[in-house]
Amino acid sequence: MCIYTNIHHPVTYSMQPPIHRSLKTNGKRRVIVVGDVHGCLDELKALLLGLSPPYEQGNDVLIFVGDLVGKGPDSCGVVSVVIIS
């Protein structure tokens, strides 16, 4: 356990250590980590299509970290892509 103090809100509270998992792949699968999409569906699609080779559903492992919704124009669209991916 670690102690975290936020400078803007001087309250100290304890945080649990981060949880991690190991992924086993068959040597052909890629693990792709995407962070902080913030509701930007067009940019997310461009990112996935811009990979070389492009993202393949069912073959690659796609992990989203950070914020999926907010700020951008299409939070619902981003959530839909995450669900089907």
C-alpha positions, 0 to 999 in steps of 0.5 A: 500500500502507498500513501498519496497526497494530492497537492490541490486537495490536501487530503491523504488517503491510501491506495491499493497497489496496482493490479497487473495481469500477464498475457500469453500470446501464440507468438502471432498476436500483438498486444496493443495498448491505447490510452486516453481516447477521450471520446475521439472516435475518428482519431481512434479509428485512424490509429487502429487503421494506421498500425502496420499491419492494421489491427485485426479483431480476434487476432490482436489483443487491444487494451484501453487505459485511461479515459475513454469518454469526455472532451471529444465529440463521440464518446458513445462511438468510442464505447461502441468500438471498445465493446466490439473490440 
